[in-house]
Amino acid sequence: MLSVLSEKLKKLAAACPFSLYVVGGAVRDFYAGLKSKNRDIDICAPVSAEEFVEIAEKSGFCVDATYKNTGAVKLGADGQDYEFTCFRTDEYVRGGHVPQNIKYTSDINLDARRRDFKCNAVYFDIKSGAIADPLGGMNDIKRGILSTVAPADKVFGEDGLRLMRLARFAAQTGFTPDLECVSGAKKNAALIRDIKAERIWSELWQILNADGKYGVKGGQYAGVKLLCDIGVTAIILPELEACRGVKQREDFHNYDVLEHSLRAVLYADPAVRLAALLHDTGKAEVYKKTGRFVGHETVGAETAEGVLTRLKAPKKLAAETVKLIGLHMYDLRCDARESKARRFIVDNLPYFEKLLLLKQADFSACKDDMRIAPFVEKYNGIYAKMKEEGVPLTVGGLDIKGSDLAGFVPACEIGITLKKLLNECVIGSVPNNRQKLLEAAKRLRFIK
């Protein structure tokens, strides 16, 4: 463990007249063989924040913030960020999320008991190089297990956010929650209602990208699946939970709509996993009304917009996700004419590459089929052909400018005219040549 710690931190520990410990994720990850770049390191000691800060500053650390209520200090040195906490015990009101009473202590056992999972309650003494393991967390790390530091009902009952953290840790590390952990989470699932939307969104986003943390294959699927299994999805994403048990045609699908959506997340590129998770949320509502799935992409886009507004997702990401969901059923049978496909590509160029990724994930999730999706193969081919031909993909790529039309077209119509000329170039009716474009404009009566 000493080999991965900075010399600065080792010198700080040497300067302390008390034991300074690394605790939490950094210790867990080292002994589990999980490697991640640029992570914060949690440190702790049985002293006050004021006493620690004085030593840290003398040792060359920059103190960014001190939180007197919790005994926490944010600090950094040589590009590495740390968070220090005093040994303490926390008392919660059920579901309160924030401790109602904090008491400082010198007892490492009590400090360990305030944490969430045993694998996060292993302490490394920087000065002596010894491990302190009050709760048997090293055994959980070796076995790849998530178990709680106290009875699971108590741990999850104190803080509903731990429900999301359970799914995130399982997703990122590949650790498996034990039966008591899962049972306690299920029993307290309703407490997720007490957590702010921003915190839920932050955890959900990390879960959707969990495999990127340590390279645990399929971690994103394991995380969202666990959220469903413990009942959290039913509360934070009831629109997705409504898809549970909604059957689909067996000749096209192996799974109900919910499991299909989760598997779309499994197979999706990180850039479109949010869209993959929500892409079929319109199916339950549409099927209930009509007994069919026709038009579910339109309803799904509207549903997703409501979901992402409620979760306070970043506006740009939300808008893109809604657009992708609305487009994901286009040319399902791949029978659109090439001219129509070309226009579709240009009309949706900002979303085109991500739509291909979503289409592929949707296709693979139907029957766990890893072949190239027919839509992806067709549209990649058409797009490559367009680029080879030098087809302009935007109005800016035309060999004609609005000023060339200024003498013939009212200013309010120039944009529309250029768009029509772009369309003619895209389908191959007119070459992208200034003179030919002017002639086409007159011939098609774009210009009087």
C-alpha positions in Angstrom: 0.0 0.0 0.0 2.9 2.4 0.8 4.1 2.1 -2.8 1.0 3.9 -4.2 1.0 6.7 -1.6 2.8 10.0 -2.3 5.9 11.0 -0.5 4.1 14.1 0.6 1.5 12.1 2.4 4.1 9.8 4.0 5.9 12.9 5.3 2.7 14.2 6.7 2.0 11.0 8.5 5.6 11.0 9.9 5.0 14.6 11.2 1.9 13.6 13.1 2.2 12.5 16.7 -0.7 10.2 16.2 -1.6 7.5 13.6 -2.8 8.8 10.3 -4.8 6.3 8.3 -5.9 5.8 4.7 -9.4 4.4 4.7 -12.2 3.6 2.4 -12.0 3.1 -1.4 -8.3 3.6 -1.8 -7.5 0.7 0.7 -10.3 -1.5 -0.8 -9.1 -0.9 -4.3 -5.5 -1.6 -3.6 -6.1 -5.0 -1.9 -8.8 -5.9 -4.4 -6.4 -5.2 -7.3 -8.7 -2.5 -8.7 -6.9 0.3 -10.5 -8.3 3.8 -11.1 -6.7 7.1 -12.0 -7.2 10.5 -10.3 -9.3 9.4 -7.3 -9.5 11.3 -4.1 -7.9 9.6 -1.1 -9.8 9.5 2.3 -7.6 9.8 5.4 -8.6 9.9 9.0 -7.2 10.1 12.6 -8.4 10.3 16.2 -7.7 14.1 16.4 -9.6 17.3 15.9 -9.8 18.9 12.5 -8.0 22.0 13.9 -5.0 20.0 15.2 -4.7 18.1 11.9 -4.9 21.3 9.7 -2.1 22.9 11.6 0.2 20.0 10.9 -1.0 19.6 7.3 -0.3 23.2 6.5 3.2 23.0 8.0 3.8 19.9 5.8 3.0 21.8 2.6 -0.6 20.8 2.1 -3.1 23.4 0.8 -6.3 23.3 2.9 -9.3 24.0 0.6 -12.2 23.7 3.1 -12.9 22.8 6.7 -16.3 21.6 7.8 -16.4 22.0 11.6 -19.8 20.3 12.0 -18.5 17.0 10.6 -14.8 17.3 11.4 -14.0 17.0 7.7 -11.2 18.8 5.8 -10.6 19.0 2.1 -6.9 19.4 1.2 -4.4 18.7 -1.6 -0.8 18.5 -2.5 1.1 17.9 -5.7 -2.1 17.5 -7.7 -3.6 14.9 -5.4 -6.8 15.6 -3.5 -7.5 14.2 0.0 -10.4 14.3 2.4 -9.6 14.1 6.1 -12.2 13.2 8.8 -11.9 12.9 12.5 -12.8 9.6 14.1 -16.4 10.0 15.0 -19.8 8.3 15.6 -23.0 9.4 13.8 -26.5 9.2 15.0 -29.4 9.4 12.4 -33.1 9.9 12.5 -34.5 7.1 10.3 -34.2 8.2 6.7 -32.7 11.6 7.6 -29.7 11.1 5.3 -27.7 13.7 7.3 -26.5 12.7 10.8 -28.5 14.5 13.6 -25.8 14.1 16.2 -22.0 13.7 15.7 -19.6 12.7 18.5 -15.9 12.6 18.1 -14.0 9.6 19.4 -10.6 8.0 19.6 -12.0 4.5 19.1 -11.4 3.2 15.6 -14.1 0.5 16.1 -16.7 3.2 16.6 -15.5 5.1 13.6 -15.7 1.9 11.5 -19.3 1.4 12.6 -20.5 4.7 11.2 -19.5 3.7 7.7 -21.6 1.8 5.1 -19.9 -1.4 4.0 -17.2 -3.5 5.7 -14.9 -3.4 2.6 -14.8 0.4 3.1 -14.0 0.2 6.8 -10.4 -1.1 6.5 -7.7 1.3 7.7 -4.1 1.5 6.6 -1.7 3.1 9.1 0.7 5.2 6.9 3.4 5.5 9.5 3.6 1.8 10.6 2.4 0.2 7.4 -0.1 -1.9 9.5 -3.7 -2.7 8.7 -6.5 -2.1 11.2 -9.5 -4.2 10.3 -12.1 -3.8 13.1 -15.0 -5.4 11.2 -13.4 -8.0 9.0 -13.5 -6.0 5.9 -10.4 -7.6 4.4 -12.2 -10.9 4.2 -15.0 -9.2 2.2 -12.4 -7.6 -0.1 -10.8 -11.0 -0.7 -14.1 -12.7 -1.4 -15.5 -9.8 -3.4 -18.5 -9.3 -1.0 -20.5 -6.3 0.1 -21.8 -6.6 3.6 -22.9 -3.8 5.9 -20.9 -2.6 9.0 -24.0 -3.1 11.2 -27.4 -4.8 10.6 -28.4 -4.0 7.1 -31.8 -2.7 8.2 -30.0 -0.1 10.4 -27.4 0.9 7.8 -29.9 1.5 5.0 -32.5 2.9 7.4 -30.1 5.7 8.4 -29.5 7.0 4.9 -31.5 6.3 1.7 -28.6 7.3 -0.5 -26.8 4.2 0.6 -29.2 2.3 -1.6 -27.7 4.0 -4.7 -24.2 3.6 -3.3 -24.8 -0.1 -2.9 -25.7 -0.4 -6.6 -22.8 1.8 -7.6 -20.2 -0.1 -5.6 -21.5 -3.4 -6.8 -21.4 -2.1 -10.4 -18.0 -0.5 -10.2 -16.1 -3.1 -8.2 -17.9 -6.3 -9.3 -18.5 -7.2 -5.6 -21.6 -9.1 -4.8 -24.0 -7.9 -2.0 -24.7 -10.6 0.5 -28.2 -11.8 1.3 -28.6 -9.6 4.4 -27.4 -6.6 2.5 -30.0 -7.1 -0.3 -32.8 -7.9 2.2 -32.0 -4.7 4.2 -31.9 -2.6 1.0 -35.3 -4.0 -0.1 -36.8 -3.3 3.2 -35.7 0.3 3.1 -36.2 1.1 -0.6 -38.8 3.7 0.1 -36.2 5.9 1.8 -34.9 6.8 -1.6 -37.8 9.3 -1.7 -35.9 11.4 0.9 -32.9 11.9 -1.3 -32.6 14.9 -3.5 -32.9 14.4 -7.3 -29.4 15.8 -7.9 -27.9 13.1 -5.6 -29.9 10.3 -7.3 -28.9 11.6 -10.7 -25.2 11.7 -9.8 -25.3 8.1 -8.5 -27.3 6.8 -11.5 -24.9 8.4 -14.0 -22.0 6.7 -12.2 -23.8 3.4 -12.4 -24.5 3.8 -16.1 -20.7 4.3 -16.6 -19.6 1.9 -13.9 -17.5 -0.4 -16.2 -15.2 2.6 -17.0 -14.1 3.0 -13.3 -12.1 -0.2 -13.0 -12.8 -2.1 -16.2 -15.4 -4.5 -14.7 -17.1 -5.9 -17.7 -20.9 -5.5 -17.6 -20.8 -3.5 -14.4 -23.4 -1.0 -15.7 -25.9 -3.8 -16.3 -25.2 -5.3 -12.8 -25.8 -1.9 -11.2 -29.2 -1.1 -12.9 -30.3 -4.7 -12.4 -29.6 -4.4 -8.7 -31.6 -1.2 -8.5 -34.5 -3.0 -10.0 -34.1 -6.0 -7.7 -34.1 -4.0 -4.5 -37.1 -1.9 -5.5 -35.4 1.4 -6.0 -36.2 1.7 -9.7 -39.9 1.4 -9.0 -39.6 4.7 -7.0 -37.0 6.7 -9.0 -38.0 5.4 -12.4 -41.6 4.1 -12.2 -41.9 4.6 -16.0 -39.2 2.0 -16.5 -40.5 -0.3 -13.8 -43.9 -0.2 -15.6 -42.2 -2.2 -18.4 -41.7 -5.2 -16.1 -43.7 -8.2 -17.4 -44.7 -6.5 -20.7 -44.1 -9.3 -23.1 -42.8 -8.8 -26.6 -42.9 -11.0 -29.8 -40.8 -14.1 -29.1 -39.6 -14.2 -32.7 -37.9 -10.8 -32.2 -37.3 -10.7 -28.4 -36.0 -13.1 -25.7 -37.1 -10.7 -22.9 -39.8 -8.5 -21.5 -39.5 -4.8 -22.1 -37.8 -4.1 -18.7 -35.1 -6.8 -19.2 -34.6 -5.7 -22.8 -34.0 -2.2 -21.6 -31.4 -3.3 -19.1 -29.7 -5.4 -21.7 -29.6 -2.5 -24.0 -27.6 -0.7 -21.3 -25.3 -3.8 -21.2 -24.5 -3.6 -24.9 -24.6 0.2 -25.4 -21.6 2.5 -25.9 -21.3 4.8 -22.8 -22.3 7.7 -25.0 -25.9 6.4 -25.3 -26.5 4.3 -22.2 -29.0 6.8 -20.8 -31.0 6.6 -24.0 -30.7 2.8 -24.0 -32.1 2.7 -20.5 -35.1 4.8 -21.4 -35.6 4.0 -25.1 -38.6 1.8 -24.6 -40.4 3.5 -21.7 -43.3 4.4 -24.0 -44.1 0.7 -24.6 -46.0 0.0 -21.4 -48.3 3.0 -21.9 -48.9 2.4 -25.6 -49.5 -1.3 -25.2 -52.0 -0.7 -22.3 -54.0 1.6 -24.6 -53.8 -0.2 -27.9 -52.5 -3.7 -27.4 -49.6 -2.8 -29.8 -46.3 -1.0 -29.6 -46.8 1.3 -32.6 -45.8 4.9 -31.8 -44.0 4.0 -28.6 -41.0 6.0 -29.6 -43.0 9.2 -29.6 -44.6 8.5 -26.3 -41.2 7.3 -25.0 -39.5 10.6 -26.0 -42.2 12.5 -24.0 -41.8 10.1 -21.1 -38.0 10.4 -21.1 -38.3 14.2 -21.1 -40.4 14.1 -18.0 -38.0 11.6 -16.3 -34.9 13.6 -17.0 -36.6 16.9 -15.9 -37.6 15.2 -12.6 -34.0 13.9 -12.1 -32.5 17.3 -13.0 -30.3 15.8 -15.6 -28.0 18.2 -17.6 -30.3 19.9 -20.1 -28.1 19.3 -23.1 -27.8 15.6 -22.4 -31.5 15.4 -21.7 -32.4 17.0 -25.0 -30.1 14.7 -26.9 -31.5 11.7 -25.2 -35.1 12.6 -25.9 -34.2 13.2 -29.6 -32.5 9.8 -29.9 -35.4 8.0 -28.3 -37.8 9.7 -30.7 -35.7 8.5 -33.7 -34.8 5.0 -32.6 -37.5 3.2 -34.6 -36.8 5.0 -37.9 -36.6 2.6 -40.9 -37.0 -0.4 -38.7 -37.3 -2.8 -41.6 -34.5 -1.1 -43.6 -36.7 -0.6 -46.6 -36.4 3.2 -46.9 -35.1 4.3 -50.3 -31.6 5.6 -50.4 -32.7 9.1 -51.3 -34.9 9.2 -48.2 -32.1 7.7 -46.1 -29.7 10.4 -47.3 -32.1 13.1 -46.3 -32.6 11.5 -42.9 -28.9 11.5 -42.3 -28.5 15.2 -43.2 -31.6 16.2 -41.3 -30.4 14.4 -38.1 -26.6 14.8 -38.6 -25.9 16.1 -35.0 -27.5 12.8 -33.6 -26.6 10.4 -36.4 -23.5 8.7 -34.9 -25.1 8.3 -31.5 -28.3 7.0 -33.1 -26.3 4.2 -34.8 -24.9 3.3 -31.4 -28.4 3.2 -29.9 -29.8 1.2 -32.8 -27.0 -1.3 -32.3 -27.6 -1.6 -28.6 -31.3 -2.1 -29.2 -30.7 -4.8 -31.8 -28.2 -6.7 -29.6 -30.5 -6.6 -26.6 -33.3 -8.3 -28.5 -31.7 -11.7 -28.6 -28.2 -11.1 -27.3 -27.1 -10.8 -30.9 -23.7 -9.2 -31.4 -23.8 -9.0 -35.2 -23.9 -5.6 -36.8 -27.5 -4.4 -36.8 -29.0 -4.2 -40.3 -29.8 -0.5 -39.9 -26.2 0.3 -38.8 -24.8 -1.6 -41.7 -27.1 0.1 -44.2 -26.7 3.6 -43.0 -23.0 3.4 -42.4 -22.7 2.3 -46.0 -24.8 5.2 -47.3 -23.0 7.7 -45.1 -19.6 6.5 -46.3 -20.8 6.7 -49.9 -22.0 10.3 -49.3 -18.6 11.3 -47.9 -16.8 9.6 -50.8 -19.0 11.6 -53.3 -18.2 14.8 -51.4 -21.9 15.4 -50.8 -22.4 18.5 -48.6 -23.8 17.5 -45.2 -24.7 21.0 -44.1 -25.7 24.3 -45.7 -22.3 25.5 -44.9 -20.9 22.9 -47.2 -22.7 24.2 -50.3 -20.7 26.0 -53.0 -23.1 28.9 -52.7 -23.8 31.4 -50.0 -26.8 33.4 -49.0 -25.2 36.5 -50.4 -25.3 34.8 -53.9 -29.1 34.7 -53.6 -29.6 38.2 -52.1 -30.6 39.8 -55.3 -33.3 37.2 -56.1 -34.7 36.0 -52.8 -36.2 37.9 -50.0 -34.0 37.8 -46.9 -36.5 35.9 -44.9 -36.5 33.1 -47.5 -32.8 32.7 -48.1 -32.3 30.1 -45.4 -35.2 28.0 -46.7 -33.8 28.2 -50.2 -30.4 27.0 -49.2 -31.9 24.1 -47.3 -33.8 23.1 -50.4 -30.7 23.3 -52.5 -28.8 21.2 -49.9 -31.6 18.6 -50.3 -31.1 18.5 -54.0 -27.4 17.9 -53.6 -27.9 15.2 -51.0 -30.1 13.1 -53.3 -27.8 13.7 -56.3 -30.2 15.8 -58.3 -27.8 18.7 -58.5 -24.0 18.7 -58.2 -22.5 20.9 -55.6 -21.3 23.6 -58.0 -22.1 27.3 -57.7 -23.3 27.8 -61.2 -25.4 24.6 -61.2 -26.9 25.5 -57.9 -28.0 28.9 -59.2 -29.4 27.3 -62.3 -31.3 24.7 -60.2 -32.7 27.5 -58.0 -34.1 29.2 -61.1 -35.4 26.0 -62.7 -37.1 24.9 -59.5 -38.5 28.4 -59.1 -36.7 28.9 -55.8 -35.7 32.2 -57.2 -38.1 34.4 -59.1 
